[in-house]
Structures are given as structure tokens and as C-alpha cells.
């Protein structure tokens, strides 16, 4: 993939916006003109059939202004500011997107929501359903109850986790700097922009320094950490200066400078490797011959083909799938717990609601959450 074609060739794009871009650091107000220009850019991408997810900072900065809090904030002051500012931030996104006929949904996530598998599965399902409904998810950290992520400013890492979760093709970090430099550009005149990074080596990591803005709490350290997450998940990542009006158009058309962290593998392959290798198997499901053939052809595992279940597991846990001769078929993330699977085994998907009393997934293990491999 050529550098200039990355946005054009990407179907699902995650865009992270830093606080210093959204908030006027002197007045503490939202930069309405800039936000409007970004919404215009997003509208253009939507018309090109792109799926857009936004990770937006800014709630603490907005809340600090509203609550008239001064100086360095304590943790409880930050949480109070986040709770107050998040309302204004969500409304600002809603208002600016409505001008282009676009709907948004607010989602608050903490690292626990992306690291614990059941929560990960639920969050992923919600995000994908919103995209299917042509709604733009606007995500922020759940700063009102979180601690470490406020201290370290993990919205960069959160954006990378979201990109990983949703099998995104491209993550764009709109920042207050052109990209990764060989040394701090504020201190060295001989520094050079690293335009393309194929591998995140120790040398690349040492180039990251402390935050370059008083408004932003992350800095290059968290951006390189985000790049490690995203690229391993098969997602390309840009770091670019977002201060310009219409920053995405400038990135796509005007060819402004940026750093490109190249993806290692295709998203789906990378995600399935993560499912296969990172989780502990909690149970086993035996499927019949027809289901075995279907699964091996790449179809989802349905309740009708299930013969039996073993072990105690919950929704989102990893289970092993075997055929009736107990030959290993694969592993997958389950959409039901073991008691529910025992009730619906052998039944058609349309009968699940009448059996369990609620409308669950049609698939017991979706093909995107299923890994076929040798034991």
C-alpha cells in the first residue's frame, strides 16, 4: 500500500483528537471553527463509504473551565471536571455532526472494558452495531471512575485498543506535532521527522519524550505505545499535526508531513492470533458432522449443530470446539454461558429467544471470533 493511498484504501478508520486541538488553552473554550472543519472532513469520508470511529479528549479541560478550577487538579477534581465536561463535549459533537445529517453515540470506556474478554466482546458488538446503523461512535475514557488512565493520559492507547477491537484499517492520531522526530524539535535544530516506521525498535522508543503540550497529558510516549498495539493488530497508524483547518483533507489531499507506523499483518489474521494465543480455554463444545464441515469452511458455529458442552464458562470466554470423535476443530469466543448452551444445543437459532427468554446472538460463536488451527 502506498503512503498517499492509505486513507483511500482504508474502510474503517479510527480518529483520535487531542485536547490541545479541541480546547483553546487560554480561554478554556471549544474551538468551534476547527471542530466544524473536522466534521466537514468526516462527512466527506462518510460519503466515500468509510466507517468512522472518533476517540475524543477534552472533557477534563472543558469541565475545569465550567467549574472554575485553577492550577494542577487533584484526582477527585479531575474526575469532577470530567463528569461535568463530558456533557458539554458530547453535546458539541452532536451539534456539529447534525449539521451534516450525521448521528453520533457517546461511549465511555476504561482499560478494563478492553482488556477483560467479556467486556471486550460486549463493547466490540456495540461498536460494530453502531457502524452498521451508520452511527459514528464518539469514545472517551471513563475518567469519572478511572484513576491511572487520567494520570497517564491513555486516550492514545485507548484509541489503539478500539482500533484493535474493531479490526480497523487505519488509526489517525491528530496531535499538536507533525509526527515522531529523531529528537525533541523544541530543543534540537538538527532533528528530523521519521516519516515511515516499519518496526518499533528500542531506538524508535527512545525517540519518544515527555508531553509537548500543557493541555495534552499523553505525548509521544503514549503515541508510540499506541502504535505498538495498533500495528500488531494489523492497523496502520498516522501521527500528524491536526491544528490546521480541515486537518483530514489536508492530510489526504495536500500531502502534509506525518509519521506512518506500518501495520504488521492483516487485521483479522492478527486478531485471531490474539484470540488463539492470549486466552485460557474455559470449556469444550462438541459439534456434529454438518457443523464441523460448516465451521471448517469459515462459517459461524450455530446452536443447531451442538451435541454437548463441558466446563463452566461465561459469555466472552474462550472455548474449544471438537467433532464427535473428539478431534480438535478450533477455538472461539462464546456468546452464551455453559448453562445457556446446554439449553439451546440442537435448536435452531430462531428458537433461542423462546428457550432463553431473551434475544441473544444467532451465532453461538461468530466466525470473526473463531480460530481454526491444529491442536
RODREN-15277 format. One record per residue (C-alpha): residue number from 0; x, y, z. Coordinates in steps of 0.001 Angstrom, whole numbers, plus 524288, in hexadecimal, padded with zeros to 5 digits. Example, Ala and Ser with C-alpha at 12.3 -4.5 7.8 and 13.67 -1.06 7.14 Angstrom:
! RODREN-15277
+-----+-------+-------+-------+
: seq :     u :     v :     w :
+-----+-------+-------+-------+
:   0 : 8300C : 7EE6C : 81E78 :
:   1 : 83566 : 7FBDC : 81BE4 :
+-----+-------+-------+-------+
! end
This chain:
! RODREN-15277
+-----+-------+-------+-------+
: seq :     u :     v :     w :
+-----+-------+-------+-------+
:   0 : 80000 : 80000 : 80000 :
:   1 : 80559 : 80D4C : 7FC1C :
:   2 : 80607 : 817F8 : 80650 :
:   3 : 7FD61 : 82138 : 7FE91 :
:   4 : 7F2AD : 816E1 : 7FD04 :
:   5 : 7F152 : 812DC : 80B3A :
:   6 : 7E50C : 81AAE : 80E24 :
:   7 : 7DF15 : 81767 : 800E7 :
:   8 : 7E181 : 808DB : 802D2 :
:   9 : 7DD01 : 8085B : 81104 :
:  10 : 7CF00 : 80444 : 813B9 :
:  11 : 7CE68 : 805F6 : 82286 :
:  12 : 7D59C : 81193 : 8286E :
:  13 : 7D774 : 81578 : 836A3 :
:  14 : 7DA6E : 823EA : 838E1 :
:  15 : 7DFDD : 82872 : 845E5 :
:  16 : 7DF41 : 836DE : 84950 :
:  17 : 7E7E0 : 83C9F : 853E3 :
:  18 : 7E377 : 846D8 : 85DBE :
:  19 : 7ECAE : 85137 : 85875 :
:  20 : 7E5A0 : 850BA : 84B57 :
:  21 : 7D7D6 : 851B1 : 850CF :
:  22 : 7D9D9 : 85B4C : 85BE8 :
:  23 : 7DF3B : 86928 : 85BB6 :
:  24 : 7E985 : 86849 : 86653 :
:  25 : 7E853 : 876C0 : 869DC :
:  26 : 7D97E : 877A1 : 86AC1 :
:  27 : 7D5EE : 8697F : 86D8F :
:  28 : 7CB8E : 869E9 : 862F9 :
:  29 : 7C8E7 : 86077 : 857E1 :
:  30 : 7CF00 : 86415 : 84ACB :
:  31 : 7C22D : 86444 : 8435F :
:  32 : 7C7B8 : 867F0 : 8360F :
:  33 : 7D1D4 : 85D16 : 83683 :
:  34 : 7C7E7 : 85306 : 83B22 :
:  35 : 7BEAB : 8570C : 83041 :
:  36 : 7C953 : 85536 : 82618 :
:  37 : 7CC86 : 847BC : 82B78 :
:  38 : 7BE25 : 84403 : 82ACB :
:  39 : 7BE2D : 84859 : 81C8D :
:  40 : 7C9D8 : 83F73 : 819F8 :
:  41 : 7C322 : 8340E : 820BE :
:  42 : 7B6E2 : 83658 : 818BF :
:  43 : 7BF07 : 8353F : 80C4E :
:  44 : 7C49E : 82854 : 810F2 :
:  45 : 7B711 : 8233F : 8145D :
:  46 : 7B288 : 82684 : 80690 :
:  47 : 7BDF6 : 81E55 : 801AB :
:  48 : 7B80F : 812C5 : 8092C :
:  49 : 7C220 : 81345 : 8140E :
:  50 : 7BEAC : 80ED2 : 821D0 :
:  51 : 7C343 : 818D8 : 82BBE :
:  52 : 7C5B3 : 8176B : 83A53 :
:  53 : 7C9D8 : 8234B : 84250 :
:  54 : 7D1AD : 82309 : 84EEC :
:  55 : 7D08D : 830A7 : 854AA :
:  56 : 7D7E0 : 836CB : 85FF4 :
:  57 : 7D3D4 : 843A3 : 8660F :
:  58 : 7CA02 : 840BE : 870DA :
:  59 : 7D326 : 84421 : 87C19 :
:  60 : 7D795 : 850D3 : 875C1 :
:  61 : 7C984 : 854F9 : 8731A :
:  62 : 7C51E : 8513C : 880C4 :
:  63 : 7D058 : 85876 : 886FE :
:  64 : 7CBC1 : 864F5 : 88072 :
:  65 : 7BD7B : 862CE : 88434 :
:  66 : 7C0BA : 85FDB : 89265 :
:  67 : 7CAA5 : 86B04 : 892F9 :
:  68 : 7D53D : 861F6 : 89808 :
:  69 : 7E2E1 : 867C1 : 897D1 :
:  70 : 7F0A0 : 86236 : 89721 :
:  71 : 7F473 : 853F0 : 897C0 :
:  72 : 7E868 : 84BF7 : 89AFC :
:  73 : 7E7B2 : 84134 : 8A519 :
:  74 : 7E250 : 8340A : 8A0F7 :
:  75 : 7D4BB : 8369B : 8A665 :
:  76 : 7D49E : 84404 : 89FE1 :
:  77 : 7D83E : 83DBA : 892E6 :
:  78 : 7CD58 : 833DF : 8946E :
:  79 : 7C39B : 83E98 : 897AB :
:  80 : 7C85B : 84690 : 88C10 :
:  81 : 7C727 : 83AAD : 8832D :
:  82 : 7B936 : 8380A : 887A8 :
:  83 : 7B561 : 84627 : 8850C :
:  84 : 7BCF6 : 8481B : 87880 :
:  85 : 7B895 : 83B6A : 87245 :
:  86 : 7AABE : 840B0 : 87105 :
:  87 : 7AF6B : 84CA6 : 8698F :
:  88 : 7B8C7 : 844A9 : 8614E :
:  89 : 7AE4D : 83AFF : 85D15 :
:  90 : 7A4D6 : 845FB : 85A09 :
:  91 : 7AF1F : 84D0B : 851DF :
:  92 : 7B172 : 840D1 : 849BA :
:  93 : 7A2DF : 83E95 : 84831 :
:  94 : 7A056 : 84C8C : 8440B :
:  95 : 7AB59 : 84D5A : 83A17 :
:  96 : 7A870 : 84018 : 833F4 :
:  97 : 799E4 : 842CD : 832B7 :
:  98 : 79D1F : 84DED : 8295B :
:  99 : 7A19D : 8436E : 81FC9 :
: 100 : 79665 : 83A24 : 822A1 :
: 101 : 79F10 : 83104 : 82A89 :
: 102 : 79B5F : 829F5 : 8370E :
: 103 : 7A4CD : 82783 : 8423A :
: 104 : 7A4C8 : 81EAF : 84E20 :
: 105 : 7AC71 : 8213E : 85A7A :
: 106 : 7B442 : 815F7 : 86022 :
: 107 : 7BCA0 : 816C9 : 86C66 :
: 108 : 7C706 : 80C56 : 86DCE :
: 109 : 7D182 : 80927 : 877B6 :
: 110 : 7DCFB : 7FFDB : 87568 :
: 111 : 7D578 : 7F561 : 87CBF :
: 112 : 7CB3B : 7F5B2 : 871FA :
: 113 : 7D52B : 7F237 : 8678C :
: 114 : 7DDD4 : 7E8DF : 86F34 :
: 115 : 7D3AC : 7DFE0 : 8756B :
: 116 : 7CE78 : 7D6EC : 86AE4 :
: 117 : 7BFF7 : 7D721 : 86E1F :
: 118 : 7BFF8 : 7E5EA : 86EC4 :
: 119 : 7C838 : 7E674 : 86283 :
: 120 : 7BE6E : 7DE15 : 85B40 :
: 121 : 7B2E3 : 7E652 : 85FB6 :
: 122 : 7B998 : 7F31E : 85C43 :
: 123 : 7BDA4 : 7EDF8 : 84EFB :
: 124 : 7AFE1 : 7E959 : 84BF6 :
: 125 : 7AA50 : 7F6AC : 84F84 :
: 126 : 7B42D : 7FDFE : 84733 :
: 127 : 7B212 : 7F54B : 83B68 :
: 128 : 7A34C : 7F675 : 83C9F :
: 129 : 7A455 : 8054C : 83D13 :
: 130 : 7ACAD : 80534 : 830C9 :
: 131 : 7A2D7 : 7FC4B : 82A4B :
: 132 : 79835 : 8061A : 82DC8 :
: 133 : 7A08B : 8110D : 827FA :
: 134 : 7A2A0 : 8176B : 83534 :
: 135 : 7AFED : 81D36 : 838A3 :
: 136 : 7B4C5 : 818A3 : 84609 :
: 137 : 7BB43 : 8239F : 84DB8 :
: 138 : 7C391 : 81D35 : 8582F :
: 139 : 7CA58 : 822B8 : 8640B :
: 140 : 7D082 : 81CD8 : 87000 :
: 141 : 7C782 : 81AEF : 87B8D :
: 142 : 7CF3F : 824F8 : 88332 :
: 143 : 7C516 : 82697 : 88DD5 :
: 144 : 7C83C : 8194C : 893B8 :
: 145 : 7D5CC : 8167A : 88E3E :
: 146 : 7E2A3 : 81A13 : 89478 :
: 147 : 7EF00 : 815E1 : 88D82 :
: 148 : 7EA36 : 81959 : 87FF2 :
: 149 : 7E784 : 82752 : 88443 :
: 150 : 7F51C : 82855 : 889EE :
: 151 : 7FBED : 822E3 : 87DF1 :
: 152 : 7F2D3 : 82804 : 8735C :
: 153 : 7EFDA : 81B36 : 86CA9 :
: 154 : 7E677 : 82002 : 8622A :
: 155 : 7F116 : 81CCD : 85847 :
: 156 : 7F1BE : 80EEC : 85D59 :
: 157 : 7E2FC : 80E5D : 85E87 :
: 158 : 7E1D7 : 81233 : 8502F :
: 159 : 7EB2E : 8073C : 84CB2 :
: 160 : 7E34F : 7FD7A : 854BE :
: 161 : 7D6EE : 801EF : 84DDA :
: 162 : 7DDB1 : 8004E : 840AC :
: 163 : 7E1F0 : 7F2AD : 844C0 :
: 164 : 7D468 : 7EF5A : 849FC :
: 165 : 7CD81 : 7F37F : 83D7C :
: 166 : 7D78A : 7EE49 : 833C4 :
: 167 : 7D9D2 : 7FC0D : 82E9D :
: 168 : 7E240 : 7FE5F : 822B0 :
: 169 : 7E7B2 : 80B84 : 826E0 :
: 170 : 7E989 : 81326 : 83383 :
: 171 : 7EC05 : 821BF : 83229 :
: 172 : 7F157 : 828DB : 83E1B :
: 173 : 7EEB1 : 8374D : 83C03 :
: 174 : 7F8B0 : 83DCC : 844AE :
: 175 : 7FFFE : 84A84 : 846A8 :
: 176 : 80C35 : 845BA : 83FBE :
: 177 : 80F1D : 840E9 : 831E5 :
: 178 : 8132B : 83361 : 8366D :
: 179 : 81E71 : 82C23 : 83CA2 :
: 180 : 82B62 : 8336C : 83C29 :
: 181 : 838FE : 82E0F : 83E59 :
: 182 : 839F8 : 83748 : 84A0E :
: 183 : 831E9 : 841FB : 85085 :
: 184 : 82F88 : 84C32 : 845C3 :
: 185 : 82E1F : 856AE : 85036 :
: 186 : 83C0B : 85456 : 85497 :
: 187 : 84375 : 84FD8 : 84893 :
: 188 : 84479 : 85694 : 83B51 :
: 189 : 84A8A : 84A78 : 83537 :
: 190 : 83F09 : 84199 : 8383C :
: 191 : 83844 : 83AB5 : 82CEE :
: 192 : 82A77 : 83594 : 82B4D :
: 193 : 829BF : 826C1 : 82A9C :
: 194 : 8201F : 82548 : 81F5E :
: 195 : 81EB7 : 8167F : 81EE5 :
: 196 : 820A1 : 80C7F : 829A7 :
: 197 : 82088 : 7FE27 : 825D4 :
: 198 : 8241D : 7F8F8 : 83348 :
: 199 : 82390 : 7FEF1 : 840D9 :
: 200 : 8314E : 7FC81 : 845AD :
: 201 : 837F3 : 800E6 : 85234 :
: 202 : 83DA1 : 80C28 : 84A6B :
: 203 : 83022 : 81098 : 84623 :
: 204 : 82B11 : 80FE3 : 85411 :
: 205 : 8364E : 81831 : 85948 :
: 206 : 8327A : 82308 : 84FD7 :
: 207 : 825C9 : 824F5 : 8576C :
: 208 : 826AD : 82F9C : 861AE :
: 209 : 81E10 : 83673 : 86BD0 :
: 210 : 81154 : 83D40 : 86829 :
: 211 : 8135E : 848E5 : 85F20 :
: 212 : 806FB : 85012 : 86337 :
: 213 : 801B0 : 8548A : 87044 :
: 214 : 7F3FD : 85129 : 86BBC :
: 215 : 7F6FE : 84340 : 8677D :
: 216 : 7FA28 : 838F7 : 871B9 :
: 217 : 7FFB8 : 82EB7 : 868A6 :
: 218 : 80AD0 : 83298 : 85FB3 :
: 219 : 8132D : 82A93 : 85695 :
: 220 : 81564 : 81FC7 : 86080 :
: 221 : 80723 : 81BC9 : 86060 :
: 222 : 80664 : 81D6F : 85194 :
: 223 : 8116B : 813CB : 84F43 :
: 224 : 80AFA : 80A92 : 8590E :
: 225 : 7FE70 : 80C03 : 85134 :
: 226 : 805D7 : 80905 : 844B7 :
: 227 : 80AB5 : 7FC2C : 84A73 :
: 228 : 7FCB8 : 7F814 : 84D6C :
: 229 : 7F709 : 7FC89 : 84079 :
: 230 : 8016F : 7F732 : 83753 :
: 231 : 80151 : 7E9D7 : 83DD6 :
: 232 : 7F29C : 7E9B5 : 83B8F :
: 233 : 7F4AB : 7EC0E : 82D0A :
: 234 : 7F100 : 7FA70 : 82DA7 :
: 235 : 7F92B : 80523 : 82766 :
: 236 : 7FB12 : 81136 : 82FD8 :
: 237 : 7FDD4 : 81F86 : 82CDF :
: 238 : 802D3 : 829E6 : 83616 :
: 239 : 8006F : 83745 : 83023 :
: 240 : 7FE6C : 8458E : 83372 :
: 241 : 7EFE6 : 84814 : 83497 :
: 242 : 7F013 : 856B0 : 83758 :
: 243 : 7ECAD : 85A18 : 82956 :
: 244 : 7DED7 : 85D07 : 82504 :
: 245 : 7D984 : 850E8 : 81DF8 :
: 246 : 7E4B4 : 84890 : 82334 :
: 247 : 7E06F : 83BDD : 81CB6 :
: 248 : 7DEF5 : 84230 : 80F60 :
: 249 : 7EC61 : 8481B : 810E8 :
: 250 : 7F1C7 : 83AD4 : 81482 :
: 251 : 7EB1A : 83424 : 80913 :
: 252 : 7EC46 : 83E57 : 7FE50 :
: 253 : 7F700 : 847F7 : 801B6 :
: 254 : 800C2 : 83D86 : 8059B :
: 255 : 8051A : 8438E : 81271 :
: 256 : 80FEB : 83D38 : 81A42 :
: 257 : 80CBF : 8323E : 823A0 :
: 258 : 81267 : 825DF : 82974 :
: 259 : 80D28 : 818FB : 82477 :
: 260 : 80E41 : 80CE0 : 82CFF :
: 261 : 80C1C : 8018A : 823B0 :
: 262 : 80308 : 7F656 : 8273A :
: 263 : 8095D : 7E935 : 82971 :
: 264 : 7FE54 : 7E055 : 82502 :
: 265 : 7F076 : 7E0AE : 81FF4 :
: 266 : 7E6F8 : 7E44E : 82AE2 :
: 267 : 7DEF5 : 7D7DC : 82B00 :
: 268 : 7EAC6 : 7CEDC : 82AF0 :
: 269 : 7F139 : 7D68B : 835CE :
: 270 : 7E4E1 : 7D6D7 : 83E03 :
: 271 : 7E2C8 : 7C843 : 83C9B :
: 272 : 7F0C0 : 7C5AC : 840B2 :
: 273 : 7EE25 : 7CDFD : 84CB4 :
: 274 : 7E1CA : 7C636 : 84FC7 :
: 275 : 7E8D5 : 7B95E : 84DE9 :
: 276 : 7F506 : 7BC37 : 855AF :
: 277 : 7F123 : 7C5BE : 8605F :
: 278 : 7E597 : 7BF3F : 866FC :
: 279 : 7E3A7 : 7B39B : 86FF4 :
: 280 : 7DA17 : 7A957 : 86B15 :
: 281 : 7CE8E : 7A87D : 87484 :
: 282 : 7C633 : 79DD9 : 86E53 :
: 283 : 7C3EB : 79459 : 8633A :
: 284 : 7B8D0 : 792EE : 85975 :
: 285 : 7B690 : 7870A : 850E3 :
: 286 : 7B01A : 7896C : 843A5 :
: 287 : 7AA6F : 78015 : 839A7 :
: 288 : 7AF9D : 77CC5 : 82C20 :
: 289 : 7A7D4 : 7873C : 824F2 :
: 290 : 7AC07 : 791E8 : 82E49 :
: 291 : 7BA25 : 78D51 : 82D98 :
: 292 : 7BA30 : 78E6C : 81ED8 :
: 293 : 7B3CD : 79BCF : 81F6D :
: 294 : 7BD64 : 7A114 : 8297A :
: 295 : 7C913 : 79C0F : 821C2 :
: 296 : 7C3C8 : 7A357 : 815E0 :
: 297 : 7C3DA : 7B00F : 81D8D :
: 298 : 7B5CE : 7B0C3 : 82251 :
: 299 : 7B18E : 7B455 : 83022 :
: 300 : 7AE3B : 7A9C9 : 83A0D :
: 301 : 79F81 : 7A8FA : 83C39 :
: 302 : 79797 : 7A2AD : 84708 :
: 303 : 7916A : 79898 : 83DF2 :
: 304 : 79E46 : 79184 : 83C14 :
: 305 : 7A20C : 7908C : 84A6F :
: 306 : 7A1DB : 782D1 : 85029 :
: 307 : 7A6EE : 78553 : 85DE9 :
: 308 : 7AE25 : 78EF6 : 8669A :
: 309 : 7B81B : 78D5C : 87183 :
: 310 : 7BDCE : 796B9 : 87B90 :
: 311 : 7B969 : 7A327 : 88227 :
: 312 : 7BABE : 7AF4B : 879D1 :
: 313 : 7B476 : 7BC8E : 8783F :
: 314 : 7B13C : 7C4F1 : 86C8E :
: 315 : 7BDD8 : 7C9AB : 86653 :
: 316 : 7C63F : 7BE5B : 86B4A :
: 317 : 7CE90 : 7B623 : 86230 :
: 318 : 7C97F : 7A879 : 85F66 :
: 319 : 7CEFB : 79CF8 : 857E0 :
: 320 : 7C71B : 796EB : 84CD2 :
: 321 : 7C835 : 78864 : 8498D :
: 322 : 7C11B : 77F0C : 84071 :
: 323 : 7B9C8 : 772E1 : 844DC :
: 324 : 7C660 : 76AEF : 84474 :
: 325 : 7CC64 : 7753B : 84D77 :
: 326 : 7D586 : 77A0B : 842D5 :
: 327 : 7D98A : 78824 : 844EC :
: 328 : 7D283 : 791BC : 83BCF :
: 329 : 7D5B6 : 79F28 : 84147 :
: 330 : 7D41D : 7A949 : 84BF7 :
: 331 : 7CAA9 : 7B48D : 84D34 :
: 332 : 7C4B0 : 7BF10 : 855C2 :
: 333 : 7B76F : 7BA59 : 85A60 :
: 334 : 7AB20 : 7C2D1 : 85A40 :
: 335 : 7A408 : 7BB00 : 864DB :
: 336 : 7A78E : 7B4BF : 871E3 :
: 337 : 7A852 : 7A604 : 8739D :
: 338 : 79A9F : 7A4B9 : 87989 :
: 339 : 794A5 : 7AC10 : 86E19 :
: 340 : 79C1B : 7A3F4 : 8641A :
: 341 : 79739 : 7979C : 86AB1 :
: 342 : 7893C : 79C8B : 8690B :
: 343 : 78A47 : 7A0D8 : 85AD9 :
: 344 : 792DF : 795D0 : 85581 :
: 345 : 78C9C : 78F48 : 849C4 :
: 346 : 782CD : 79A72 : 8483E :
: 347 : 7812E : 7A3D2 : 83CE4 :
: 348 : 785FB : 7B1CF : 83E89 :
: 349 : 77813 : 7B6D4 : 83D2B :
: 350 : 7742A : 7AF13 : 84946 :
: 351 : 77E8F : 7B4DA : 85259 :
: 352 : 775E8 : 7C001 : 85715 :
: 353 : 76AA4 : 7B714 : 85AD6 :
: 354 : 773E1 : 7ADC6 : 861EA :
: 355 : 77C05 : 7B7CF : 86960 :
: 356 : 77201 : 7C298 : 86AA9 :
: 357 : 77A56 : 7CD05 : 86426 :
: 358 : 77F28 : 7D041 : 8568F :
: 359 : 78D44 : 7CBEF : 8561A :
: 360 : 7969D : 7CA6E : 84AD4 :
: 361 : 792FE : 7C177 : 83F96 :
: 362 : 7A0D8 : 7BC27 : 83FF6 :
: 363 : 7A609 : 7B4E2 : 84BC7 :
: 364 : 7B3C5 : 7B7EF : 846DE :
: 365 : 7B4BF : 7C1ED : 83BF5 :
: 366 : 7BE56 : 7BED9 : 8311A :
: 367 : 7C5DB : 7CB65 : 83424 :
: 368 : 7C80C : 7C621 : 841E6 :
: 369 : 7CBB8 : 7B873 : 83D77 :
: 370 : 7D965 : 7B338 : 83AD9 :
: 371 : 7DBBB : 7A691 : 83383 :
: 372 : 7E8C4 : 7A084 : 83683 :
: 373 : 7EFB9 : 793E3 : 8395B :
: 374 : 7F018 : 78F8C : 8476A :
+-----+-------+-------+-------+
! end
